[in-house]
Amino acid sequence: MSAGIRATVEFDSPSVCQIASIAYSTESVVSSVSTSVAPTPESVSVTEFVVDAEDTPDDIALEPIFSYGNKHLFRIAHDGGVNCPCECLGEFGCPIDRYFTQRGTLTLVFHAADYEQLQGVIGELRERFPEVDIKRLVRSPTGDAPEDNVFVDRGKLTTRQLEVLQTAYEMGYFERPRRANATEVAAALDISQSTFSEHLAAAQTKLLGDVLEEG
């Protein structure tokens, strides 16, 4: 059995999805989403979601099917076309683990069976939605293997942060006992010790966010 992959992608545009558009119009957060998107166009499926807002704007094309207090339940029927990212994932049979949209920014967490399927999905998402941002990829362990491999995005680091981190590593700053202290690494970089500490802390925070799957 091959390792499954959990991917987190983000779309910074409300136009990619009706739910994101409604969240943007109501300045609300939508995280309660129940969707069943079939991988074949012959099957009609629906997505239901709850919007927490005092009122729903008149310019929203979709009417809530039920309202109670500040909560409004909406339902979208899928016609087999591919008009949003979740329908694209449904085409590939990739289950959605989490759906979250806030003020127009849509975040999807989904599962792919293997790298080949993941490449196909990401390629199709990029083709249909050029603004997609791949935030995180996590490979699940297989069988009895204890590994839990996380893909760390070095692109989050600035050029200076990467230089500081790499220099500190090469000089043995992270070894025990240390081969170089903060003063020595800072001198090698021709920066102050406080500047070294600031860059190092920022770099570690960004990378640990990926390792611990936060953010």
C-alpha positions as CSV (number, residue, x, y, z in Angstrom):
1,M,0.0,0.0,0.0
2,S,1.5,3.4,-1.0
3,A,1.6,6.3,1.4
4,G,-1.2,8.8,1.1
5,I,-0.4,12.5,0.9
6,R,-2.3,15.3,2.7
7,A,-2.1,18.6,0.8
8,T,-3.1,22.1,1.9
9,V,-3.8,24.6,-0.9
10,E,-5.0,28.2,-0.7
11,F,-6.8,30.5,-3.1
12,D,-6.7,34.2,-2.4
13,S,-9.7,35.2,-4.5
14,P,-13.4,34.9,-3.6
15,S,-14.3,34.3,-7.3
16,V,-13.0,30.8,-7.3
17,C,-15.9,29.5,-5.2
18,Q,-19.4,30.4,-4.3
19,I,-18.7,29.7,-0.6
20,A,-15.6,32.0,-0.6
21,S,-17.6,34.6,-2.4
22,I,-20.4,34.5,0.2
23,A,-17.9,34.6,3.1
24,Y,-16.3,37.7,1.4
25,S,-19.7,39.4,1.0
26,T,-20.7,38.8,4.6
27,E,-17.2,39.4,6.1
28,S,-17.6,36.1,7.9
29,V,-15.8,32.8,8.4
30,V,-17.2,29.5,6.9
31,S,-15.7,26.3,8.3
32,S,-18.8,24.2,8.7
33,V,-19.0,22.5,5.2
34,S,-20.4,19.2,4.3
35,T,-19.7,18.3,0.7
36,S,-20.2,15.2,-1.5
37,V,-18.7,15.9,-4.9
38,A,-18.9,12.9,-7.2
39,P,-15.9,12.1,-9.5
40,T,-18.2,11.6,-12.5
41,P,-20.3,14.2,-14.2
42,E,-23.3,11.8,-14.4
43,S,-23.9,12.1,-10.6
44,V,-25.4,15.2,-9.1
45,S,-24.1,16.0,-5.6
46,V,-24.5,18.8,-3.1
47,T,-22.5,20.9,-0.7
48,E,-24.0,22.4,2.4
49,F,-22.4,25.1,4.5
50,V,-23.2,27.4,7.4
51,V,-22.6,31.2,7.3
52,D,-22.5,33.0,10.7
53,A,-23.6,36.6,9.9
54,E,-26.4,38.9,11.1
55,D,-27.7,39.4,7.6
56,T,-27.0,38.1,4.1
57,P,-26.5,40.8,1.4
58,D,-29.2,41.2,-1.3
59,D,-26.6,40.8,-4.1
60,I,-25.9,37.1,-3.2
61,A,-27.2,34.9,-5.9
62,L,-27.7,32.0,-3.6
63,E,-30.6,32.1,-1.0
64,P,-30.2,30.3,2.3
65,I,-32.5,27.2,2.7
66,F,-32.7,27.7,6.4
67,S,-31.9,30.4,8.9
68,Y,-31.8,30.4,12.7
69,G,-30.5,33.5,14.5
70,N,-27.3,34.6,12.9
71,K,-26.7,31.2,11.3
72,H,-27.7,30.6,7.6
73,L,-27.6,27.3,5.9
74,F,-26.9,27.3,2.2
75,R,-26.9,24.4,-0.3
76,I,-25.2,24.2,-3.7
77,A,-26.2,21.6,-6.2
78,H,-23.3,20.5,-8.5
79,D,-24.3,20.1,-12.2
80,G,-21.3,18.0,-13.3
81,G,-19.3,21.0,-14.5
82,V,-16.1,22.1,-12.8
83,N,-16.6,25.6,-11.5
84,C,-14.7,25.5,-8.3
85,P,-11.7,23.8,-6.7
86,C,-13.7,21.3,-4.7
87,E,-15.4,20.1,-7.9
88,C,-11.9,19.7,-9.5
89,L,-10.9,17.6,-6.5
90,G,-14.1,15.6,-7.0
91,E,-13.1,14.8,-10.5
92,F,-9.9,13.1,-9.3
93,G,-11.7,11.4,-6.4
94,C,-9.7,13.2,-3.8
95,P,-11.5,13.5,-0.5
96,I,-11.6,16.9,1.2
97,D,-10.5,16.8,4.8
98,R,-11.0,20.4,5.7
99,Y,-12.7,23.4,4.0
100,F,-12.2,26.9,5.4
101,T,-12.8,30.3,4.0
102,Q,-12.4,33.7,5.6
103,R,-13.1,37.0,3.8
104,G,-12.6,35.5,0.4
105,T,-9.5,33.4,1.1
106,L,-10.2,29.7,0.6
107,T,-8.2,27.0,2.2
108,L,-8.6,23.4,1.2
109,V,-7.0,20.3,2.8
110,F,-7.4,17.2,0.8
111,H,-5.9,13.7,0.4
112,A,-4.2,12.2,-2.6
113,A,-3.4,8.5,-2.9
114,D,0.1,8.9,-4.2
115,Y,2.5,11.4,-5.9
116,E,1.2,10.6,-9.4
117,Q,-2.3,11.6,-8.4
118,L,-1.1,14.6,-6.5
119,Q,0.9,15.9,-9.5
120,G,-2.2,15.5,-11.7
121,V,-4.4,17.3,-9.2
122,I,-2.0,20.2,-8.6
123,G,-1.4,20.5,-12.3
124,E,-5.1,20.8,-13.0
125,L,-5.6,23.2,-10.1
126,R,-2.9,25.4,-11.5
127,E,-4.4,25.3,-15.0
128,R,-7.9,26.2,-13.9
129,F,-7.0,28.5,-10.9
130,P,-3.6,30.1,-11.5
131,E,-3.7,31.9,-8.2
132,V,-3.5,28.6,-6.2
133,D,-0.8,28.6,-3.5
134,I,0.5,25.2,-2.3
135,K,0.9,25.7,1.4
136,R,1.8,22.3,2.7
137,L,2.3,18.6,1.7
138,V,2.5,15.8,4.3
139,R,3.1,12.2,3.5
140,S,1.5,9.6,5.8
141,P,3.5,6.7,7.2
142,T,3.0,3.3,5.5
143,G,2.5,0.0,7.3
144,D,4.3,-0.3,10.5
145,A,6.9,2.4,9.6
146,P,7.2,5.1,12.2
147,E,8.1,7.8,9.7
148,D,5.8,10.8,9.4
149,N,7.5,12.8,6.6
150,V,6.7,16.5,6.4
151,F,7.5,18.7,3.4
152,V,9.2,21.9,4.7
153,D,8.9,24.9,2.5
154,R,12.2,26.8,2.5
155,G,10.7,29.4,0.3
156,K,9.1,30.9,3.4
157,L,12.6,32.1,4.5
158,T,14.1,35.3,3.3
159,T,17.5,35.2,1.7
160,R,19.1,36.5,4.9
161,Q,17.3,34.1,7.1
162,L,18.4,31.1,5.0
163,E,22.0,32.4,5.0
164,V,22.0,32.8,8.8
165,L,20.5,29.3,9.3
166,Q,22.9,27.7,6.9
167,T,26.0,29.4,8.4
168,A,24.9,28.5,11.9
169,Y,24.4,24.9,10.8
170,E,27.8,24.6,9.0
171,M,29.7,26.2,11.9
172,G,28.2,23.6,14.3
173,Y,26.0,26.0,16.3
174,F,23.2,23.4,16.6
175,E,25.6,20.6,17.7
176,R,26.0,19.5,21.3
177,P,28.5,20.5,22.5
178,R,28.5,23.5,20.1
179,R,31.5,24.0,17.8
180,A,30.6,27.7,17.5
181,N,28.6,30.1,19.7
182,A,26.3,32.9,18.7
183,T,29.0,35.5,18.9
184,E,31.2,33.5,16.5
185,V,28.5,32.9,14.0
186,A,27.4,36.5,14.0
187,A,31.0,37.6,13.4
188,A,31.3,35.2,10.4
189,L,28.1,36.8,9.0
190,D,29.4,40.3,9.9
191,I,26.2,41.1,11.9
192,S,25.5,41.8,15.5
193,Q,24.7,39.0,17.9
194,S,21.2,40.4,18.4
195,T,20.6,40.6,14.7
196,F,21.8,37.0,14.4
197,S,19.4,35.9,17.1
198,E,16.4,37.7,15.5
199,H,17.0,36.2,12.0
200,L,17.6,32.7,13.5
201,A,14.4,32.9,15.7
202,A,12.3,34.0,12.7
203,A,13.7,31.2,10.5
204,Q,13.1,28.5,13.1
205,T,9.6,29.7,13.7
206,K,8.7,29.5,10.0
207,L,10.2,26.0,9.6
208,L,8.8,24.6,12.8
209,G,5.3,25.8,11.6
210,D,5.6,23.3,8.8
211,V,7.1,20.5,11.0
212,L,4.3,20.9,13.5
213,E,1.7,21.6,10.8
214,E,0.6,24.9,12.3
215,G,-0.6,28.0,10.6
